[in-house]
């Protein structure tokens, strides 16, 4: 479900309106005290959602084009305005999920290549003839420095893998003590130790057999 409004601890609200223009409003009581107009992206706009950082220092506006592309904007929340501090362009992928680090220095994005279904004919082959999916990217934004690290998730197919059995896309669910990144995967929960490897490999079928 796309969250179109969030409520701050001091009872102010931030509301996304995107039926016509794209407008993000900061509201106190019944009064709009600030409104930020987002220009329609060149790739089009299919919808979006809002997410607060844990301390309510930042607001994330995540949106998609409707053509398998995802992007986001980050705002710093002030008493009477929203300050834009980062805006990404569209990246190829679907169903992005986000988690702020405990310090809110970093924003983690999981960007699936697809939300499924997955078919063997779409798999890649490594140098040993093993089949794998380019499953998703995990992108880490340093909010202050505006630098991005990209990490790539590969999922290798087991002999007993069946097509169309993974119905849910990978999704970030949290961070544990700034030491591991938690993800919900189609086959169950996974924890990735930080810092992340450049290429992250899963072999879910082999683990089930062990």
Buried (B, 14 or more C-beta within 10 A) or exposed (E): EEEBEBEBEEEBBBBBEBEEEBBBBBBBEEEEEBBBEBEEBEBEBBEBBBBBBEEBBBBBBBBBBEEBBBBBBBBBBEEEEBEBBBBBEBBEBBBBBBBBBBEBEBBBBBBBBBBBEBEEEEBEEEEEEEBBBBBBBBBBBBBEEEEBBEBBBBBBBBEEBEEEEBEEBBBBBBBEEEEBBBBBBBBEEBBBEBEBEEEBEBBBBEEEEE
